[in-house]
């Protein structure tokens, strides 16, 4: 994994693009301290992105279910005395 300073990044994109092609990721530094990792875009979602999408869909389903349940009519409170009187 190669490191590029902010100055090198501003000066030329070609070196970063070449490093991304060969290594797949580069680290950007500012005053010698790393502040960002740049990875090559593959077009395929990462495991973290797949998990985030699964959680988003799960939350959306739960929200829709909660809303549907809220629209359902509620039953009247159950009266045990009336139930026993009918027996």
Secondary structure as a PSIPRED ss2 file (coil, helix, strand):
# PSIPRED VFORMAT (PSIPRED V4.0)

   1 X C   1.000  0.000  0.000
   2 X E   0.000  0.000  1.000
   3 X E   0.000  0.000  1.000
   4 X E   0.000  0.000  1.000
   5 X E   0.000  0.000  1.000
   6 X H   0.000  1.000  0.000
   7 X H   0.000  1.000  0.000
   8 X H   0.000  1.000  0.000
   9 X H   0.000  1.000  0.000
  10 X H   0.000  1.000  0.000
  11 X H   0.000  1.000  0.000
  12 X C   1.000  0.000  0.000
  13 X H   0.000  1.000  0.000
  14 X H   0.000  1.000  0.000
  15 X H   0.000  1.000  0.000
  16 X H   0.000  1.000  0.000
  17 X H   0.000  1.000  0.000
  18 X H   0.000  1.000  0.000
  19 X H   0.000  1.000  0.000
  20 X H   0.000  1.000  0.000
  21 X H   0.000  1.000  0.000
  22 X H   0.000  1.000  0.000
  23 X H   0.000  1.000  0.000
  24 X C   1.000  0.000  0.000
  25 X E   0.000  0.000  1.000
  26 X E   0.000  0.000  1.000
  27 X E   0.000  0.000  1.000
  28 X E   0.000  0.000  1.000
  29 X E   0.000  0.000  1.000
  30 X E   0.000  0.000  1.000
  31 X C   1.000  0.000  0.000
  32 X C   1.000  0.000  0.000
  33 X E   0.000  0.000  1.000
  34 X E   0.000  0.000  1.000
  35 X E   0.000  0.000  1.000
  36 X E   0.000  0.000  1.000
  37 X E   0.000  0.000  1.000
  38 X E   0.000  0.000  1.000
  39 X E   0.000  0.000  1.000
  40 X C   1.000  0.000  0.000
  41 X C   1.000  0.000  0.000
  42 X C   1.000  0.000  0.000
  43 X C   1.000  0.000  0.000
  44 X C   1.000  0.000  0.000
  45 X C   1.000  0.000  0.000
  46 X C   1.000  0.000  0.000
  47 X H   0.000  1.000  0.000
  48 X H   0.000  1.000  0.000
  49 X H   0.000  1.000  0.000
  50 X H   0.000  1.000  0.000
  51 X H   0.000  1.000  0.000
  52 X H   0.000  1.000  0.000
  53 X H   0.000  1.000  0.000
  54 X H   0.000  1.000  0.000
  55 X H   0.000  1.000  0.000
  56 X H   0.000  1.000  0.000
  57 X H   0.000  1.000  0.000
  58 X H   0.000  1.000  0.000
  59 X H   0.000  1.000  0.000
  60 X H   0.000  1.000  0.000
  61 X H   0.000  1.000  0.000
  62 X H   0.000  1.000  0.000
  63 X H   0.000  1.000  0.000
  64 X H   0.000  1.000  0.000
  65 X H   0.000  1.000  0.000
  66 X H   0.000  1.000  0.000
  67 X H   0.000  1.000  0.000
  68 X H   0.000  1.000  0.000
  69 X H   0.000  1.000  0.000
  70 X H   0.000  1.000  0.000
  71 X H   0.000  1.000  0.000
  72 X C   1.000  0.000  0.000
  73 X C   1.000  0.000  0.000
  74 X C   1.000  0.000  0.000
  75 X C   1.000  0.000  0.000
  76 X C   1.000  0.000  0.000
  77 X C   1.000  0.000  0.000
  78 X C   1.000  0.000  0.000
  79 X C   1.000  0.000  0.000
  80 X H   0.000  1.000  0.000
  81 X H   0.000  1.000  0.000
  82 X H   0.000  1.000  0.000
  83 X H   0.000  1.000  0.000
  84 X H   0.000  1.000  0.000
  85 X H   0.000  1.000  0.000
  86 X H   0.000  1.000  0.000
  87 X C   1.000  0.000  0.000
